[in-house]
């Protein structure tokens, strides 16, 4: 089952099940978060809660809703401050070589590359512990709250001080914290984590700065177990031409960490277990156009697709006009 959140032609929020070209509207439901919390309280799977509520066949065309920008991220919070966006890096086989390639001949301190290789190797050796056991912890980063999320089809707004506006094709895990302060995974979605790779390349310690950008995920939430092997395509379009295109792999067969281990090392922190909160966690990638010396421009369009996740995730890129100048902090 694949769920979406969308606005109908009257501008009202709805949750729907994607069925071919049409959207089956879930009855009496305006948000995936509310649906998930009800499922937890009713001790049901998310798909069971959908079936219990029922769906209505309408004339809502899915492709049209995407084209008109009416499809929302598949999980959000009415208060964006209660939606935490985070991620893990060096989780996929090949991600260390991609990172090193991105930094090669640009980083004078070779310890940065050595630390990258070390963390990756620790993941290979200890990132897939037996079920119920904790393995080695991955690289982790904070990206922002719900205010940084742009809906599928919308453009990323790269800040005026950014040195790069690059895609990162990833899978995301979507979670709600239940009344019992425990995390519940709703499912998975395509994600574009979007980062400033030139800033990161200057020094690995600038990674935290490079991640404070927009992101997007969806358009569909895939419920159920994640296939162990997933093959997708990441591409950049410039006008009518494809500027760059490459296969990317995901799923646990292509990762050095298990999903269970990545989830444990995020939710082991008590501040991430506040009832009612939403978490969107990016699981990492080994494929970047930046590593192939591609530089994006305003007007370019990113497209990320995996057949098992339905419609592709598309986002443009533009430069934000919002400027905060040095010296503008006022003393009280």
N, C-alpha and C positions, 0 to 999 in steps of 0.2 A: 504494500500500500504506500502511495506517495501523497503527502499532504501539502497544500499551499495555503497561505494567507493572501487575501486579495481584497480589493475594493470593487463593489459592483458598480454598475453604470450610474447609480444614484449616489455614489461616494460612501456607501456603508461598508464597514469591515465585515468580512466573512471568512470562514475556513472551508476549504473544499478538498475533495479527493479528485485527483487527476484521472480521468477515464477517457483515453483517446483524445479527441478534439474538444470534448466538453468538460466542464467542471461540475462534479456532483457536490452540491452545497450541503455541509453538515448542519443539521437543524439546530436552532437555538444556540449557536456557537459563534462568537465573534473573535476569539483568539485561541491560538494553539496552546498558550500557557494555561488558560482557564480550562481547556479540554484536558491537558495533562494533569493538572492538579485534581480535577474531578476523577480521572482514572486512578490516581494514587489513592484517593479517599475511598473510592469504590472497590479498591483491590482488583482492578482490571488492567489488562494490557491496553495500550493506547488504541490499537485497532479495535479492540472489544468495546471501548468507550464510544468510538465512532459508530460501530454497528448498533450499539444500544440506543444512541440518539437518533440514528437514521439519517439518510441523505435524501435530497430532493433533486431530481433531474431538471435542469433549467436550460435555457438557451445561451448561457454564459460560455463563450468560446475562449478556450485557453490561450491560443496563439494571439487572438485579438487583445486579450487582457495584457499579455506580455508586451505587445507592440505599443499599447496605449499607456504603458508604465503603471498599470494598476495592480501588479503583483508585488506584494510586500515580502520582506524576509520571512522565511517560514516559521520563525520563532522570535518573539521580542517581548518587551515589558512596557507597560503603559508609562512607567517612570524609567527613562533611559539610564538613570543612575544605578538602577538595580539589574542592569544587564552588563555582565563583565565579559570582555573580549580578551583572550589570552592565547598562548600557543607554545609549542615545543619545536625545537630545531634539532638537526643532526639525527633524525629518527629513521630516515630511509636509506637503504643501501645505495651508495653512490653520492649521498649528500655531502660527505666530507670532501670528496674530490671536486664537487661543484663549488663548494665554499672556497677551497684552496685555489681553484682556477679563477674565481672571482677576485681573489686577493693577490694573485701571483704578480710579482714585479711591482707591487704597489705598497706593500707593507714592509717597512724596514725591520720591525721587531719580529723576528722569526718565532718568538715564543707564542705569538698569537696563533700562528698556524700549528705549532706544536700542541697547544691546548685544544684546538679544534680536533686534531687527529686523536688526541687522548680521549676526549669526551666521546667521539664516535666509536673508538675501539672499546671503551668501557660499555657502550650500548651493545656492541656486537657480542661482547663476552657476558654481560649481565643484564641485558635489557629485556630478556624473555624468561623470567623466573617461572617456577611451577605455579599453577593456579592457587590463588590465595596468599602468595608470598610476594614480598616487595623486592624488586630488583634495583639496579643502579638508577639514579635519577637522571633525567635528560636535561639538556638546556631548556630553560623556560623563559618566557617573556610576557610582559603586560602590553597590551595594545591600546586599550581604552574602554570606554563604556558604550552604551547604546547610541550615543550621539554621533559616533564616528561611522556608523553603519549606513551605507547607501543601498537602496532597494535594487533588485535586479533590473538592468536596463539603464540605470542612472549613471552619470559620470562621476568618477573619483575627482575630488578637488585637491589637487596637489598644492601644498602651501607655497607661498612665493619664495621662501628661503630654501626650498628643496633643491637638491642637486640631481635627483633622478626620480622617475615615477615608473617603477617596474612592477610587473605582475609576479605573483607567487601562486601557482595552481595547487590547491590542497584539498583534502577532505576536512570537514569540520564535524565535531561531535556537538550535539545540541542537548542541553540539560536543564532540568528544573529542580530546585531544592524543595523537597516536600515539607509538610508540617512537622515531620519527625527529624528535620535537620539532616536528612540523608539525600545524596544526589541520585537523580533518576535520569537515565539516558533515554531521550525520546527517539533518537535515530541519528542519521548522518545527512550531510548536505555537501554539495560542491562549494568551494570557497576560493576567493581571490584575496590573499592576505595583503598585497600591495605594500611595497616598502621602498625606501631610499637606499639603493645599493651603493651609490657612490659615497654617501656619508658613511655607511658601514665599512666600505673598503679603506677609508682613510685610517681607521683604527678599529679593531674589533670591539673595543670598549664603547664605541659609538652605536653599537647594535641597538641599545635601548632607545636612543633618539630616532634611529632609522625606522622603528616600528610604529611610532606615534603618527599614524596616518589613517585614512579611511580604509574600510574593507567592505566586502560584500559576500553574501553566501545565499545559496538557494539555486534556482527558484523553488526547488522541491525538497521536502523532508522525506527521506527514505526510511521507512519503519522496518525494523527487523534486523537480523544478523547481517553483518557486512561481509560480502564475498572476500575470500582470502587473497584473490588476485584481481586487480582492477587495472585496466589499460584505458587511458584517456588521451585527449589531444588538447594542447594549449597552443593558441595562435593569437597573432596580433594582426589586425587589419588596418591598413592605411588607405583611405578612400575605397576604391573598388578592388584593390590588390591585397593579397596576403603578404605581409612584410616578413613574417617569421612563423614557423609552425614546427612543433615537436611533440612526440609521444611522451607522456609521463605515466609512471606506474605508481600504484598505491595498493592498499590492502596489506595484511600482515605478512604475506609471503614475500613482500618487497620491502619490509621494514626490519630494522634491527631492534626495535622495541615492540613489545606487545601493547595492544590498546589498553589492556587492564593495567599494565605498569604505568603508562602515561596518565591514565585517569587517577590512579592512586597518588602519584606525585603531584597532582594538582589539588585534589580534594582532601589531601592529608592536612591541609591548612584550615584551621577552624574558621578563619574569617571568610572562607568561601562556602560556608555551610549555613547561610542565613535563609530561613524558610521563605519561600516565595520568589527568591532570586532566580535569574536566568543566567546560564553560562554558555558561551560559544567558544569552543576550544579548537584551534587550528593544529593539525597533526604533522605539519611539515611537508617538505618536498625535496626532490633531488634535481628539479628541472627549472632553470631560469633563462630567459632570453638574454639577460644581462651578461651571463657567463659566455654567451656567444657574441658579445660586443654589440648587442642591439641597444639603441637609445630611442626611447619613445618620445613622441611629440604630442602637444595638445591636438585633440581630434582623433587620435588613434583609438581603436576599440579592441579590448581584450575579449577573448572567447575561450571558455573552458568547458569541456564536455567529457562525460563518461556515459556510455549508453545506459547503464543500470540506474542512472540518476535522472533520466528523462531529458527535459529541455536544457540546452546549454545555459551557462551563466555568462551574460555579456555586460560589460561596463566600458564606457568611454573614459577619457581622461581630459581634464582641463586644469588650468591654473587658478587657484583661488585669488580673489581680489582682497581678501581680508588680510590686513597688515597690522602687526603689532611692532612698534618701533622701540628701540633701546631708549631707556629713560622715561617710559610712559607709566611705570609703576608709581602710584601716588602714596605718599605717607599720610597717615591719619593722626 
